[in-house]
């Protein structure tokens, strides 16, 4: 599992993760309220979560 890899490393594409719906999970950075937030997005369904583990 990707427990020792930071959210930034996942965002750069160091690893491909698969969601429970069969799509790949991509990490994206969103600038909101003056802060950068990292979110995980399932490419098949468009579901979002704070961590990729929530989509698995």
Residue pairs with C-beta under 8 A, 6 or more apart in sequence:
2 10
2 15
2 17
2 52
5 14
5 15
7 27
7 38
7 51
8 38
9 15
10 17
10 27
10 40
10 52
11 27
11 28
11 29
11 38
16 24
17 24
17 25
17 52
17 55
17 56
18 24
18 25
18 56
19 25
19 42
19 44
19 45
19 47
19 55
19 56
20 55
20 56
21 42
21 44
21 45
21 47
22 44
23 42
23 43
23 44
23 45
24 42
24 43
24 44
25 40
25 41
25 42
25 43
25 52
25 55
25 56
26 40
26 41
26 43
27 38
27 39
27 40
27 41
27 52
28 38
28 39
28 40
28 41
29 36
29 37
29 38
29 39
30 36
30 37
30 38
30 39
31 37
38 50
39 48
39 49
39 50
40 48
40 49
40 50
40 51
40 52
40 54
40 55
41 47
41 48
42 48
42 55
47 55
49 55
